[in-house]
């Protein structure tokens, strides 16, 4: 009797498929609608496998849990390919093979793999480059099968100035190289910013080459060059003086003196004979 208790408890504690579904739903698994979006399909498979690992899900329940999330076109597809009752149960690996054929064709895999192989940092920050590297590396698993291969690919895509400062260093994993690259990039940016702040002559030269706000460097010089040697338009628009026949501002210096007292010509008001 006592010898049978551990076995009975083990049988009682063994979760059923319905128990696994209830536990699975509490983790809010994503639905799969099917369609031609290969990235969405690959993300769905990855999320489900993470949930299976958290649940310690047995292989016999993975297919039931995964297909329970099928909706729309994916549900119709599953009705056509699922095995009959008398057939051998389908494994999770076999289900992924069928889904890869349907939703992740080889041409799409090659396109993403080539995108990963040609990935370069260029104008991206180190953080942005690392995020893109992680996103695309899963499409080329044989290219990043070991930590050393990951490090080599990551280093090859870095900007030249960062790569030259990393060369020769030893890293245990790609995370160490990533942290080092982030620090180097920050130091380079700070150095460049300090150089600009402490070298105003260089800033002045750069401003002169670019022009204000990076515009045409000759934008404000063309008019000056064209107007060089010419008189201002305000002078050219004035009528000629009736005394000296020239254009000028204010009274003509050649105009005879006029007394503001008696209004006669030839003398000023302080020398007016009529007021003295």
Residue pairs with C-beta under 8 A, 6 or more apart in sequence:
15 23
17 61
17 64
20 55
20 57
20 58
20 61
20 64
20 65
21 64
21 65
21 68
23 55
24 51
24 55
24 57
24 65
24 68
27 51
27 54
27 55
29 47
29 48
29 51
29 65
29 69
30 44
30 47
30 48
30 69
31 69
31 70
31 71
32 41
32 44
32 69
32 70
32 71
32 74
33 71
33 72
33 73
33 74
34 70
34 72
34 73
34 74
34 75
34 77
34 103
35 73
35 103
36 103
38 103
38 104
38 105
38 108
38 109
38 112
41 99
41 103
41 104
42 104
42 138
42 139
45 96
45 99
46 138
48 65
48 66
48 69
51 57
52 62
52 65
57 65
59 91
59 92
60 89
62 92
62 95
63 89
63 90
63 91
63 92
63 95
66 92
66 95
67 78
67 82
67 95
70 77
70 78
77 102
81 98
82 90
83 89
83 90
109 139
112 136
112 139
112 140
113 139
113 140
113 143
115 136
115 139
116 133
116 136
116 137
116 139
116 140
116 143
117 140
117 143
119 129
119 132
119 133
119 136
119 157
120 157
121 129
121 157
121 158
121 159
121 162
122 159
124 132
125 185
126 158
126 162
126 178
126 181
126 182
126 185
127 182
129 157
129 158
130 154
130 178
130 181
133 153
133 154
133 157
137 143
137 144
137 150
137 153
143 149
143 153
144 150
144 153
147 172
147 173
147 174
150 173
150 174
151 171
151 173
151 174
151 177
154 174
154 177
154 178
155 163
155 166
155 167
155 177
156 163
158 166
158 181
161 188
162 181
162 184
162 185
162 188
165 184
166 177
166 180
166 181
166 184
169 180
171 177
171 180
195 202
196 202
196 203
208 217
209 217
210 217
211 217
211 218
211 219
211 220
212 219
212 220
235 247
235 248
235 249
236 247
238 247
238 248
238 249
239 247
240 246
240 247
241 247
241 248
241 252
243 252
243 254
243 255
244 252
244 254
256 265
256 266
257 265
257 266
257 267
257 268
258 264
258 265
259 265
259 266
259 267
259 268
259 269
259 271
259 272
260 268
260 269
261 269
261 272
261 274
261 275
262 272
262 274
262 275
267 273
269 275
